[in-house]
Every structure is written in C-alpha cells, then in structure tokens.
Amino acid sequence: MSCCSQQEHQGHLCELESQQEWEILRQVTDHPTVRCENCGSVANSVKNVCLPQAL
C-alpha cells in the first residue's frame, strides 16, 4: 500500500518514528481516532497516518 498524501508524509507516524520524534509522537497519539491501514498504528488525526481508517 502507499501513502494517501505524499506532501504531508513528514507528519505521519511512520516518518516521525523513523526520525525518533518521540515527544511529537506522544502528542499525536494520546487520543486516537484513526488507524493506519498500512501499519496498524493509531493516531489522533487523519493527518498523522498514511491510509486512515476510523476506529
């Protein structure tokens, strides 16, 4: 699968994790509402996952 928004990919969980942005990751995952269909990670906003699916 691929990312739904290459322009915003830097803010996605997979990219934040690869850059070890742990504090930002905590902030964008503290109240999850969506899951990424690629990796299964959960986030607060569709802006932070590659292929969002509502929880």
N, C-alpha and C positions, 0 to 999 in steps of 0.2 A: 504494500500500500504506500501511498505517498501523502505528502502534507497538503492540506487544503489551502494554505496561504504561505507561499514561499517568502513573500515580502515581510510577514510577521513572524517567521520561524525563529528568530533570535529570542523571542519571548516565550517560546514553547518549553514545556517541562524537559524534554529530551535535550534541548540545547542548553538550558540553564544548568542541568545536571552535568553535562559534559564540560561546562565551564566552571563547575564547582561553586555555583552561586547559591549556597545553602540558605542564607537569610532570605533571599528573594523567593526561593522555593518554599520555605515555610510560610511566607506571606500569601502566596498564590494557591496554597493547598489547605489552608486552615478551615475553610467552609466549602467543601467540594459540592459542585452541582453537575459536573460533566465528567465523562470518562473518555480517554483516548482509545479509539478502535485499533490503533496501531500497537500500542504498548500496554494498555490497561491502566495507566496512571490516571489518578483523579485530580481535578483542579477546580478552582472557584469559578472560572470563566472559560468560555469557548476560545478566548484569545490566547489561552495557555496550552492548548493541545493541538495536535496535527489533524486528527479526524474526530471531532467532538460527537459524543452521544450522551443524551441526557441520562442522569442516574435515575 
